[in-house]
Amino acid sequence: MKLPLLFTALLLLLCGCSMVTKEQCQRHNWYGRGYNDAAKGRPATYGKTYFQACRNQGVYLDLAPWQRGYRKQLQEQCPVSKAKSLGSSQPEYKGSCLSLPEFAKAYEQARTEAQAAAHLKEVEGKLDTLRIERSRLLGKQDSASLQRSKELEWQSFQLEQELLELHQPLAVEAEPVNKF
């Protein structure tokens, strides 16, 4: 999908065509263009493309209106609740909403929490599997069963220790015992 777009842009550049005319550079609603570009999911650096195209037309383009429109649309389409939802889903989000600091912070926090919860669930699942296998070996006295039971006990101990580290510690406020 990106290759045809790149090819088209290269073709326009080679044939001397521009994505905007000189008149558009001078009279276009750049706030609205920024707003629409953000709605289409274009990156925050996309405005530089217009800047360069207008400069090639001999017009200095003030990008501030484009940037204001872009930010306005992002603020509308990128609430913190969306960041939390995207952060807790599995695929990593790399969209334009990450250019908003509040969104990026909420996304990273939710992503970290989701990854920690997934790891916790994985460790608990492994521990459950080991417990089931250990229960099947109970009462068996042959050397292979006894050896496997010891291995499972050690693995269970290690996973239990990891679980203790993964669970959030309780915060306890204490007063000094000896006040002098």
N, CA, C and O of each residue as an XYZ file, in Angstrom:
720
protein
N       0.834     -1.195      0.000
C       0.000      0.000      0.000
C       0.876      1.255      0.000
O       0.577      2.219     -0.705
N       1.949      1.246      0.783
C       2.806      2.418      0.868
C       3.685      2.553     -0.373
O       4.061      3.665     -0.742
N       4.018      1.437     -1.020
C       4.875      1.476     -2.187
C       4.224      2.244     -3.349
O       4.890      3.074     -3.966
N       2.932      1.991     -3.667
C       2.315      2.798     -4.734
C       2.270      4.283     -4.389
O       2.449      5.127     -5.268
N       2.033      4.612     -3.114
C       1.993      6.009     -2.690
C       3.366      6.652     -2.866
O       3.470      7.787     -3.331
N       4.402      5.935     -2.499
C       5.763      6.430     -2.655
C       6.098      6.613     -4.133
O       6.712      7.608     -4.520
N       5.694      5.654     -4.948
C       5.937      5.735     -6.386
C       5.247      6.960     -6.983
O       5.837      7.675     -7.792
N       3.991      7.202     -6.581
C       3.235      8.359     -7.079
C       3.921      9.660     -6.680
O       4.047     10.573     -7.496
N       4.365      9.747     -5.428
C       5.045     10.954     -4.959
C       6.338     11.179     -5.738
O       6.653     12.309     -6.113
N       7.072     10.121     -5.977
C       8.318     10.222     -6.729
C       8.042     10.652     -8.171
O       8.772     11.470     -8.730
N       6.994     10.102     -8.764
C       6.623     10.460    -10.129
C       6.257     11.939    -10.228
O       6.670     12.621    -11.166
N       5.484     12.433     -9.266
C       5.113     13.851     -9.262
C       6.346     14.735     -9.110
O       6.457     15.778     -9.753
N       7.256     14.314     -8.266
C       8.475     15.081     -8.054
C       9.319     15.136     -9.325
O       9.861     16.186     -9.669
N       9.429     14.007    -10.019
C      10.242     13.947    -11.221
C       9.633     14.725    -12.385
O      10.355     15.294    -13.204
N       8.297     14.747    -12.456
C       7.687     15.439    -13.590
C       7.513     16.935    -13.322
O       6.981     17.657    -14.166
N       7.952     17.397    -12.165
C       7.890     18.819    -11.879
C       6.544     19.262    -11.348
O       6.312     20.453    -11.136
N       5.664     18.314    -11.134
C       4.347     18.660    -10.608
C       4.460     18.895     -9.104
O       5.411     18.449     -8.463
N       3.495     19.588     -8.565
C       3.500     19.855     -7.142
C       2.174     19.409     -6.552
O       1.155     19.379     -7.242
N       2.193     19.063     -5.264
C       0.963     18.635     -4.614
C       0.037     19.811     -4.343
O      -1.157     19.628     -4.107
N       0.592     21.025     -4.375
C      -0.213     22.238     -4.199
C       0.270     23.295     -5.200
O       1.437     23.337     -5.588
N      -0.660     24.125     -5.588
C      -0.305     25.215     -6.500
C       0.117     26.438     -5.679
O      -0.069     26.481     -4.463
N       0.672     27.400     -6.350
C       1.085     28.628     -5.682
C      -0.115     29.322     -5.043
O      -0.018     29.844     -3.933
N      -1.240     29.325     -5.745
C      -2.453     29.947     -5.214
C      -2.951     29.218     -3.966
O      -3.384     29.848     -3.001
N      -2.885     27.890     -3.994
C      -3.299     27.130     -2.815
C      -2.386     27.441     -1.625
O      -2.848     27.570     -0.492
N      -1.117     27.554     -1.895
C      -0.174     27.889     -0.821
C      -0.537     29.216     -0.171
O      -0.410     29.376      1.043
N      -0.983     30.156     -0.974
C      -1.278     31.495     -0.472
C      -2.659     31.603      0.162
O      -2.830     32.380      1.102
N      -3.646     30.856     -0.314
C      -5.026     31.086      0.120
C      -5.707     29.881      0.769
O      -6.870     29.976      1.160
N      -5.027     28.786      0.887
C      -5.657     27.557      1.402
C      -5.982     27.671      2.895
O      -5.302     28.381      3.636
N      -7.015     26.973      3.317
C      -7.371     26.880      4.735
C      -6.458     25.825      5.372
O      -6.803     24.644      5.417
N      -5.304     26.258      5.858
C      -4.315     25.315      6.376
C      -4.739     24.716      7.714
O      -4.341     23.600      8.046
N      -5.530     25.437      8.472
C      -6.081     24.875      9.708
C      -6.942     23.654      9.364
O      -6.797     22.590      9.965
N      -7.827     23.825      8.398
C      -8.703     22.725      7.971
C      -7.923     21.568      7.384
O      -8.270     20.406      7.596
N      -6.866     21.883      6.642
C      -6.035     20.813      6.066
C      -5.347     20.019      7.172
O      -5.286     18.791      7.113
N      -4.829     20.719      8.182
C      -4.198     20.017      9.305
C      -5.196     19.141     10.043
O      -4.891     18.015     10.435
N      -6.393     19.681     10.223
C      -7.465     18.932     10.894
C      -7.784     17.653     10.110
O      -7.897     16.572     10.688
N      -7.927     17.793      8.786
C      -8.231     16.636      7.940
C      -7.078     15.640      7.866
O      -7.300     14.430      7.842
N      -5.858     16.144      7.829
C      -4.701     15.243      7.786
C      -4.627     14.391      9.049
O      -4.319     13.202      8.975
N      -4.902     14.980     10.191
C      -4.899     14.217     11.447
C      -6.024     13.183     11.430
O      -5.843     12.059     11.898
N      -7.177     13.560     10.895
C      -8.311     12.631     10.817
C      -7.979     11.437      9.921
O      -8.482     10.335     10.138
N      -7.134     11.660      8.919
C      -6.737     10.579      8.008
C      -5.581      9.745      8.579
O      -5.156      8.766      7.964
N      -5.080     10.133      9.749
C      -4.009      9.364     10.380
C      -2.623      9.679      9.863
O      -1.690      8.901     10.062
N      -2.485     10.791      9.212
C      -1.159     11.161      8.713
C      -0.273     11.591      9.876
O      -0.773     12.093     10.883
N       1.045     11.397      9.748
C       1.947     11.744     10.852
C       2.064     13.257     11.054
O       1.754     14.041     10.156
N       2.505     13.642     12.218
C       2.643     15.063     12.555
C       3.676     15.751     11.670
O       3.664     16.976     11.547
N       4.547     15.000     11.069
C       5.578     15.575     10.195
C       5.052     15.837      8.784
O       5.776     16.372      7.944
N       3.823     15.470      8.523
C       3.254     15.621      7.182
C       3.182     17.082      6.750
O       3.280     17.371      5.557
N       3.016     17.994      7.679
C       2.954     19.417      7.357
C       4.212     19.911      6.662
O       4.161     20.845      5.862
N       5.332     19.288      6.968
C       6.590     19.685      6.332
C       6.553     19.443      4.824
O       7.239     20.124      4.062
N       5.748     18.470      4.402
C       5.596     18.192      2.974
C       4.967     19.396      2.273
O       5.400     19.801      1.194
N       3.935     19.959      2.909
C       3.297     21.153      2.348
C       4.260     22.332      2.347
O       4.347     23.090      1.381
N       4.981     22.465      3.457
C       5.936     23.560      3.578
C       6.933     23.523      2.426
O       7.203     24.543      1.791
N       7.478     22.331      2.162
C       8.470     22.194      1.096
C       7.843     22.407     -0.284
O       8.450     23.024     -1.160
N       6.623     21.893     -0.471
C       5.949     22.068     -1.768
C       5.679     23.544     -2.039
O       5.846     24.016     -3.164
N       5.263     24.268     -1.006
C       5.015     25.705     -1.180
C       6.320     26.464     -1.388
O       6.380     27.404     -2.181
N       7.341     26.062     -0.689
C       8.647     26.713     -0.865
C       9.126     26.521     -2.309
O       9.732     27.418     -2.896
N       8.848     25.344     -2.868
C       9.212     25.092     -4.273
C       8.415     25.989     -5.225
O       8.838     26.240     -6.354
N       7.254     26.472     -4.753
C       6.434     27.387     -5.544
C       6.813     28.848     -5.278
O       6.212     29.760     -5.846
N       7.808     29.066     -4.414
C       8.249     30.412     -4.089
C       7.418     31.084     -3.003
O       7.444     32.308     -2.871
N       6.685     30.297     -2.227
C       5.820     30.833     -1.178
C       6.285     30.291      0.169
O       6.503     29.090      0.326
N       6.434     31.197      1.147
C       6.753     30.772      2.505
C       5.450     30.427      3.207
O       4.579     31.285      3.356
N       5.312     29.204      3.632
C       4.085     28.735      4.286
C       4.273     28.748      5.801
O       5.204     28.139      6.329
N       3.377     29.448      6.486
C       3.367     29.432      7.943
C       2.637     28.167      8.375
O       1.431     28.046      8.159
N       3.349     27.226      8.980
C       2.763     25.943      9.363
C       1.917     26.005     10.635
O       1.236     25.031     10.958
N       1.941     27.108     11.356
C       1.217     27.192     12.636
C      -0.270     26.881     12.488
O      -0.791     26.127     13.311
N      -0.995     27.413     11.491
C      -2.408     27.051     11.366
C      -2.609     25.554     11.100
O      -3.521     24.943     11.656
N      -1.763     24.970     10.257
C      -1.854     23.537      9.984
C      -1.648     22.749     11.283
O      -2.391     21.811     11.572
N      -0.639     23.137     12.057
C      -0.339     22.439     13.306
C      -1.478     22.572     14.313
O      -1.794     21.616     15.022
N      -2.105     23.766     14.381
C      -3.244     23.957     15.288
C      -4.417     23.062     14.890
O      -5.046     22.445     15.749
N      -4.707     22.993     13.612
C      -5.785     22.124     13.138
C      -5.481     20.660     13.398
O      -6.354     19.885     13.790
N      -4.238     20.301     13.173
C      -3.801     18.925     13.409
C      -3.979     18.549     14.885
O      -4.544     17.502     15.204
N      -3.490     19.416     15.781
C      -3.606     19.159     17.227
C      -5.064     19.111     17.677
O      -5.433     18.284     18.512
N      -5.888     19.993     17.128
C      -7.308     20.031     17.499
C      -7.977     18.693     17.175
O      -8.706     18.140     17.998
N      -7.723     18.186     15.984
C      -8.307     16.903     15.594
C      -7.778     15.770     16.472
O      -8.539     14.896     16.888
N      -6.489     15.786     16.749
C      -5.927     14.737     17.607
C      -6.554     14.768     18.996
O      -6.852     13.721     19.571
N      -6.752     15.961     19.530
C      -7.368     16.067     20.851
C      -8.782     15.501     20.838
O      -9.233     14.934     21.834
N      -9.476     15.650     19.732
C     -10.833     15.127     19.621
C     -10.852     13.615     19.435
O     -11.704     12.933     20.006
N      -9.933     13.089     18.652
C      -9.954     11.660     18.339
C      -9.073     10.822     19.260
O      -9.048      9.597     19.136
N      -8.356     11.452     20.175
C      -7.412     10.713     21.013
C      -7.655     10.956     22.503
O      -6.770     11.485     23.175
N      -8.806     10.594     23.036
C      -9.016     10.775     24.475
C      -8.163      9.783     25.263
O      -7.727      8.761     24.733
N      -7.938     10.096     26.519
C      -7.122      9.235     27.379
C      -7.750      7.850     27.496
O      -7.032      6.855     27.604
N      -9.074      7.773     27.475
C      -9.736      6.462     27.563
C      -9.343      5.576     26.378
O      -9.220      4.361     26.528
N      -9.147      6.176     25.207
C      -8.702      5.416     24.036
C      -7.273      4.921     24.256
O      -6.936      3.805     23.862
N      -6.441      5.739     24.879
C      -5.057      5.345     25.159
C      -5.034      4.127     26.066
O      -4.267      3.189     25.848
N      -5.883      4.152     27.083
C      -5.929      3.023     28.020
C      -6.420      1.757     27.327
O      -5.914      0.664     27.581
N      -7.398      1.911     26.460
C      -7.930      0.766     25.726
C      -6.881      0.191     24.775
O      -6.684     -1.023     24.721
N      -6.213      1.061     24.030
C      -5.175      0.605     23.100
C      -3.981      0.010     23.841
O      -3.374     -0.955     23.378
N      -3.653      0.585     24.984
C      -2.520      0.085     25.756
C      -2.750     -1.298     26.314
O      -1.802     -2.066     26.480
N      -3.994     -1.628     26.607
C      -4.281     -2.936     27.178
C      -4.526     -3.997     26.111
O      -4.682     -5.174     26.438
N      -4.562     -3.596     24.829
C      -4.710     -4.579     23.757
C      -3.335     -5.096     23.344
O      -2.320     -4.468     23.644
N      -3.301     -6.209     22.675
C      -2.033     -6.865     22.362
C      -1.167     -6.168     21.312
O       0.007     -5.923     21.588
N      -1.682     -5.833     20.120
C      -0.762     -5.234     19.143
C      -0.312     -3.837     19.581
O      -1.076     -3.073     20.172
N       0.923     -3.536     19.280
C       1.457     -2.236     19.688
C       0.910     -1.130     18.785
O       0.938     -1.251     17.561
N       0.419     -0.064     19.390
C      -0.131      1.073     18.659
C       1.004      2.028     18.307
O       1.841      2.346     19.152
N       1.027      2.482     17.064
C       2.080      3.407     16.627
C       1.484      4.614     15.912
O       2.169      5.255     15.115
N       0.230      4.931     16.180
C      -0.467      5.994     15.466
C      -0.113      7.390     15.916
O       0.707      7.599     16.810
N      -0.761      8.339     15.263
C      -0.466      9.756     15.464
C      -0.892     10.265     16.842
O      -0.403     11.304     17.286
N      -1.788      9.559     17.524
C      -2.220     10.006     18.853
C      -1.052     10.051     19.843
O      -1.093     10.790     20.827
N      -0.029      9.270     19.579
C       1.127      9.243     20.486
C       1.878     10.573     20.517
O       2.728     10.781     21.382
N       1.574     11.468     19.589
C       2.235     12.777     19.611
C       1.651     13.687     20.695
O       2.220     14.737     20.993
N       0.525     13.291     21.282
C      -0.042     14.032     22.418
C       0.551     13.474     23.705
O       0.406     12.281     23.973
N       1.221     14.307     24.516
C       1.899     13.815     25.721
C       0.976     13.069     26.698
O       1.359     12.024     27.224
N      -0.222     13.588     26.943
C      -1.142     12.925     27.876
C      -1.542     11.553     27.355
O      -1.605     10.587     28.115
N      -1.809     11.473     26.069
C      -2.192     10.206     25.454
C      -1.034      9.210     25.550
O      -1.224      8.060     25.945
N       0.167      9.668     25.184
C       1.342      8.790     25.196
C       1.614      8.253     26.603
O       1.932      7.076     26.773
N       1.488      9.114     27.600
C       1.734      8.689     28.982
C       0.695      7.653     29.426
O       1.055      6.635     30.015
N      -0.572      7.900     29.152
C      -1.636      6.960     29.523
C      -1.479      5.646     28.759
O      -1.706      4.572     29.317
N      -1.094      5.728     27.495
C      -0.894      4.523     26.676
C       0.240      3.668     27.252
O       0.089      2.460     27.433
N       1.368      4.309     27.534
C       2.520      3.557     28.069
C       2.190      2.926     29.419
O       2.581      1.789     29.681
N       1.484      3.645     30.268
C       1.101      3.102     31.571
C       0.177      1.894     31.398
O       0.376      0.866     32.045
N      -0.820      2.013     30.540
C      -1.744      0.903     30.299
C      -1.027     -0.277     29.661
O      -1.307     -1.430     29.989
N      -0.105      0.007     28.753
C       0.657     -1.071     28.093
C       1.535     -1.812     29.097
O       1.616     -3.040     29.071
N       2.185     -1.069     29.974
C       3.027     -1.684     30.997
C       2.188     -2.551     31.929
O       2.572     -3.672     32.263
N       1.040     -2.022     32.347
C       0.158     -2.785     33.231
C      -0.366     -4.044     32.545
O      -0.451     -5.099     33.174
N      -0.715     -3.946     31.274
C      -1.229     -5.100     30.532
C      -0.147     -6.168     30.373
O      -0.424     -7.360     30.500
N       1.072     -5.742     30.097
C       2.170     -6.697     29.950
C       2.462     -7.388     31.278
O       2.726     -8.589     31.315
N       2.414     -6.625     32.368
C       2.642     -7.216     33.692
C       1.540     -8.211     34.035
O       1.815     -9.281     34.577
N       0.295     -7.866     33.721
C      -0.825     -8.772     33.994
C      -0.705    -10.048     33.162
O      -0.987    -11.140     33.657
N      -0.289     -9.918     31.906
C      -0.123    -11.089     31.039
C       0.988    -11.989     31.564
O       0.863    -13.214     31.548
N       2.065    -11.386     32.025
C       3.172    -12.178     32.579
C       2.731    -12.873     33.859
O       3.051    -14.042     34.072
N       2.010    -12.174     34.699
C       1.500    -12.759     35.938
C       0.607    -13.964     35.635
O       0.723    -15.011     36.272
N      -0.274    -13.802     34.667
C      -1.175    -14.888     34.281
C      -0.384    -16.082     33.741
O      -0.720    -17.233     34.022
N       0.660    -15.804     32.972
C       1.505    -16.864     32.419
C       2.199    -17.653     33.536
O       2.234    -18.883     33.503
N       2.744    -16.946     34.513
C       3.426    -17.609     35.631
C       2.426    -18.432     36.448
O       2.719    -19.559     36.848
N       1.252    -17.861     36.689
C       0.226    -18.601     37.441
C      -0.196    -19.862     36.688
O      -0.428    -20.903     37.303
N      -0.296    -19.774     35.358
C      -0.653    -20.936     34.545
C       0.403    -22.025     34.624
O       0.078    -23.206     34.747
N       1.668    -21.627     34.554
C       2.761    -22.597     34.678
C       2.729    -23.272     36.048
O       2.929    -24.482     36.162
N       2.476    -22.479     37.078
C       2.424    -23.022     38.432
C       1.268    -24.014     38.575
O       1.431    -25.065     39.195
N       0.127    -23.697     38.018
C      -1.019    -24.611     38.052
C      -0.694    -25.921     37.347
O      -1.056    -26.997     37.825
N      -0.011    -25.828     36.212
C       0.379    -27.033     35.468
C       1.315    -27.898     36.300
O       1.169    -29.120     36.332
N       2.271    -27.273     36.969
C       3.207    -28.022     37.815
C       2.482    -28.679     38.986
O       2.791    -29.815     39.347
N       1.529    -27.981     39.573
C       0.774    -28.554     40.693
C      -0.026    -29.777     40.257
O      -0.108    -30.763     40.990
N      -0.608    -29.714     39.076
C      -1.371    -30.852     38.565
C      -0.446    -32.042     38.345
O      -0.771    -33.170     38.714
N       0.705    -31.778     37.741
C       1.662    -32.863     37.500
C       2.170    -33.441     38.818
O       2.323    -34.656     38.944
N       2.430    -32.588     39.791
C       2.885    -33.080     41.110
C       1.816    -33.935     41.776
O       2.140    -34.947     42.398
N       0.542    -33.547     41.656
C      -0.532    -34.314     42.286
C      -0.665    -35.700     41.652
O      -1.066    -36.649     42.326
N      -0.338    -35.825     40.384
C      -0.387    -37.132     39.708
C       0.727    -38.062     40.183
O       0.613    -39.285     40.100
N       1.796    -37.465     40.679
C       2.930    -38.268     41.133
C       2.827    -38.675     42.603
O       3.620    -39.493     43.070
N       1.872    -38.121     43.330
C       1.718    -38.436     44.751
C       1.478    -39.935     44.941
O       0.656    -40.541     44.253
N       2.190    -40.498     45.859
C       2.019    -41.921     46.178
C       2.891    -42.846     45.356
O       3.031    -44.020     45.699
N       3.476    -42.354     44.292
C       4.359    -43.198     43.485
C       5.734    -43.220     44.137
O       6.257    -42.180     44.539
N       6.316    -44.408     44.240
C       7.574    -44.568     44.963
C       8.757    -44.944     44.078
O       9.872    -45.086     44.580
N       8.544    -45.107     42.781
C       9.680    -45.466     41.928
C      10.636    -44.275     41.832
O      10.231    -43.129     42.025
N      11.893    -44.552     41.535
C      12.924    -43.516     41.561
C      12.674    -42.408     40.528
O      12.942    -41.240     40.807
N      12.175    -42.752     39.366
C      11.904    -41.734     38.340
C      10.810    -40.777     38.813
O      10.923    -39.568     38.609
N       9.763    -41.294     39.434
C       8.674    -40.448     39.942
C       9.157    -39.565     41.080
O       8.798    -38.390     41.159
N       9.979    -40.136     41.967
C      10.507    -39.353     43.091
C      11.422    -38.227     42.582
O      11.366    -37.100     43.075
N      12.263    -38.549     41.590
C      13.154    -37.536     41.012
C      12.345    -36.435     40.330
O      12.635    -35.251     40.502
N      11.337    -36.823     39.560
C      10.500    -35.832     38.869
C       9.728    -34.990     39.868
O       9.538    -33.792     39.658
N       9.287    -35.602     40.943
C       8.557    -34.866     41.987
C       9.445    -33.796     42.617
O       8.986    -32.689     42.900
N      10.717    -34.128     42.834
C      11.662    -33.155     43.395
C      11.897    -32.006     42.412
O      11.953    -30.844     42.813
N      12.034    -32.335     41.127
C      12.214    -31.301     40.107
C      11.007    -30.361     40.059
O      11.154    -29.141     39.981
N       9.820    -30.953     40.108
C       8.599    -30.160     40.069
C       8.465    -29.293     41.316
O       7.989    -28.160     41.245
N       8.881    -29.823     42.439
C       8.829    -29.050     43.688
C       9.750    -27.838     43.590
O       9.383    -26.735     43.993
N      10.950    -28.054     43.051
C      11.898    -26.950     42.893
C      11.368    -25.914     41.897
O      11.451    -24.713     42.157
N      10.826    -26.362     40.765
C      10.267    -25.438     39.779
C       9.087    -24.664     40.372
O       8.936    -23.468     40.125
N       8.260    -25.352     41.150
C       7.123    -24.691     41.800
C       7.610    -23.619     42.767
O       7.059    -22.519     42.823
N       8.636    -23.949     43.517
C       9.203    -22.983     44.462
C       9.696    -21.739     43.721
O       9.438    -20.615     44.152
N      10.399    -21.939     42.615
C      10.911    -20.808     41.842
C       9.772    -19.945     41.292
O       9.853    -18.717     41.323
N       8.723    -20.579     40.796
C       7.592    -19.817     40.268
C       6.849    -19.087     41.383
O       6.372    -17.970     41.178
N       6.746    -19.698     42.546
C       6.104    -19.028     43.685
C       6.902    -17.803     44.104
O       6.323    -16.778     44.462
N       8.219    -17.901     44.062
C       9.065    -16.754     44.379
C       8.862    -15.641     43.349
O       8.797    -14.463     43.699
N       8.763    -16.027     42.086
C       8.523    -15.039     41.038
C       7.163    -14.367     41.234
O       7.026    -13.160     41.034
N       6.161    -15.156     41.625
C       4.840    -14.583     41.896
C       4.899    -13.565     43.024
O       4.262    -12.514     42.954
N       5.663    -13.878     44.060
C       5.807    -12.929     45.169
C       6.416    -11.616     44.689
O       6.025    -10.541     45.144
N       7.368    -11.707     43.775
C       7.996    -10.500     43.237
C       7.059     -9.728     42.318
O       7.118     -8.500     42.249
N       6.201    -10.448     41.615
C       5.299     -9.790     40.665
C       4.133     -9.082     41.332
O       3.677     -8.046     40.847
N       3.649     -9.624     42.428
C       2.531     -8.975     43.116
C       3.011     -7.671     43.735
O       4.108     -7.586     44.286
N       2.174     -6.678     43.629
C       2.531     -5.370     44.176
C       2.648     -5.470     45.691
O       1.744     -5.992     46.342
N       3.738     -4.983     46.260
C       3.881     -5.027     47.714
C       2.909     -4.051     48.381
O       2.556     -3.012     47.824
N       2.504     -4.414     49.558
C       1.640     -3.532     50.336
C       2.485     -2.428     50.947
O       3.579     -2.679     51.452
N       1.986     -1.239     50.900
C       2.689     -0.117     51.504
C       2.280     -0.044     52.968
O       1.095     -0.008     53.301
N       3.267     -0.023     53.817
C       3.002      0.028     55.249
C       3.730      1.234     55.821
O       4.938      1.400     55.650
N       2.969      2.056     56.496
C       3.586      3.192     57.163
C       3.846      2.788     58.609
O       2.964      2.284     59.305
N       5.046      3.017     59.026
C       5.386      2.639     60.392
C       6.004      3.837     61.101
O       6.677      4.676     60.502
N       5.751      3.875     62.370
C       6.378      4.905     63.184
C       7.613      4.309     63.828
O       7.654      3.110     64.102
N       8.605      5.121     64.067
C       9.790      4.599     64.715
C       9.455      3.998     66.084
O       8.642      4.541     66.832
N      10.089      2.877     66.392
C       9.818      2.199     67.646
C      10.461      2.952     68.807
O       9.834      3.158     69.846
N      11.691      3.352     68.627
C      12.404      4.051     69.696
C      12.537      5.527     69.358
O      13.289      5.902     68.458
N      11.823      6.341     70.066
C      11.961      7.778     69.876
C      12.768      8.329     71.048
O      12.402      8.158     72.211
N      13.833      8.971     70.727
C      14.680      9.528     71.788
C      14.530     11.004     71.859
O      15.165     11.649     72.693
